[in-house]
Amino acid sequence: MSSPPHNPTIPVETIKELTPARRQKILARSAVAFHAAQAETRLILDRLRAEPLAELAREYGPLKPDLTPEDLLVGPEELERALNEVSPELVQALQTALNNIKKFHAAQLERAMWLTEVQPGLLAGRVTRPLARVGVYIPGGRAAYPSSALMNIAPAQVAGVQEIVAVTPPGPGFLARPTIVAAAHLAGATRIYKLGGAWAIGSLAYGLLGLPKVDKIVGPGSSWVTAAKLAVYGEVDIDLPAGPSEGFIIADQSADPTILAWDFLAQLEHDPEAAAVLVTTTRELAQRVATIAQEKLADLDRAPIIQESLKNAAILVAADLGEALALANEYAPEHLQLYIADPLSHLGQVQNAGSVFLGPHSPIPGGDYATGPNHVLPTGGAARSFSGLSTDAFLRKMTFQQLSQKALAGLTPTISALARAEGLTAHALTVEARAQLAAGPANNPKV
């Protein structure tokens, strides 16, 4: 078989030859779309707080006239209908993935309480408690994502959260997508509501439209969902900036170009704002991947989405793996795939990534669905400072301390000096008063 011609319409670029503007565009990916959504999202949230029913009618009136808050809840009949529509094969797949997700996240649980003696007579420790009620956003606009239901609900259940409220955009007939309902129910959602976008985030944060006010909102979504989550942060806690999906793939000469083309396209089919960067160490491999990807693209169901998301994509040639890994750390991708020889030996060079996929048999979609680690990961460069969703996201960790009389007496000079240096005299006096009481009546005439 002859090799495909090296004349791709997806351009191949060299890292060293990127202009500053082009490099910045690659690094920025969906940030422009996110910032554009912020202003309008805040307007929606403001209107929702002022007139929730009017805002509900404005958004969903065309889909279902005379809509009431009661219509938002997935009731027993709709739940039963959804469960009956999902094939046994899909239910089995969901259960297999759920088992792996739960096992991985259960391994993250720490001791419910630990204690240490900081110094003689001074005991301090930490106790862990689950959040009482969380909201889970499950995308369902352009496509159904039952995997997101599993990834967000399972760790909350493992952590011990008692009330898990799921929200997802309604579909035709004002019904939730059956696969999402089935996955959310299987994973342990206590309630499911048909509400999407900023309207869902605001209702969970403020307790509107019949939805309960939650302590934390988790789950990925569009730029609009991410903007809404950041806007309500402080009113409630959120997980992390998880916007449009993105993947960064590093490949050396050992990689198969057809597999790489599929890996590249897979990252772009999520959403028009999705992003993908492929970096290879040889121009020939890069050009072959670009050609194959262009040929495969035409036959894909979501080709129009990929064509649009290509604005956030790049196929690049690096001088060596060091240059490729340096760009990956600067990019700080949601997903980093190392399709290279001996990938584990290079893991130490990875500083910024949401999740790393090592070797030819570890494609990113494996982590999207069934390997166990969470697929809710920081995007847009947020992997420099955020971690992916984990059991920890659903736990509160309270510290405690207990001092003996002797331990407090020994610390009194330190505490008093620091308190007086900060001008907090009563802080010093309450500690000093205990020392005086401990010394006895002879040294404390007022006792």
C-alpha angles and dihedrals in degrees: 000000000000119000118252117263117267098236105107123173087212098081123235114217135185118235094224091052097051113120116232089251094051092046090051092049091054092049094045095051107154097001092102092056091047094052091047089056096052100079096046091044091056090051090053092049092048092051091045092055092047099043112006097172093047090049090049091053091047092055103035105021093099090051096046122005118215091023116179130192089252089064091062096069119088101233130201094272094051090045092052091046091051094049091051092051096055114089120242088239092058092045089054091049091050091049093049091050091045092053091053093046093050093047093051094046094045087058088060094062114112129203112299088230137007133184135195135181104237091187132339109306095007114104121182133170149144133253124199126219129177122239114260100226132009134182120223121201114208115189114231109152110103093010141004116259109191088162089068089056090055095044095051102036100041097061090046090054092045089052091054102252107166100202121041114179115195124199127189134165115266122244134204114332088021090278127139116243107272095226091054092047091049094048094046092048093046092049093051110264110167094202135012124203130192101230132114145186123012090338091064095044093048093047092052093046097046101029096245137153092025094304117127118245108253133208095227139011121214136172140085127266147143126312087271093056092048091049090051093049091052090047093056095042106124092034085065134355121260133200108234142304098287107169133150115347121263138181134193115199125192116193135176130196091284091070124102110238095215092052090047091052090054091047090052095048092045091063092052100050096072099078142339087257095050118120137211133182123186118192120187131179094227130053092216092059092046092051093047091051091049092051094046092046091052091050094048094045096072093062098050121106091225096045093127090056091048092049089056096044091052085085085075094045137092139178109208139182119221127199089230143336091277091061091045093051092046090056090046091055090049091048092047094202130206089229124024117190119193106197092175140112112280095000094177090066089060096047090093089064092058110095105158123040138111095224132352126218114203125207139349095300097052106079119177093244087064088066091041090064124008122000094092107245113107121266094205097100139159115271138187093044094307089124086086089074109009133069126213123266113289142159088275090069090070098046134083117210117208123190126214138185138193124192129195118225090255093049092052092047090053092051096043096092091050095047093043094050093050094044094050090046087058093047094247099132096168090056089059095042096053090055094043091049090059090052090052092050090049090053090061137237094301090067096036112049093181093064 
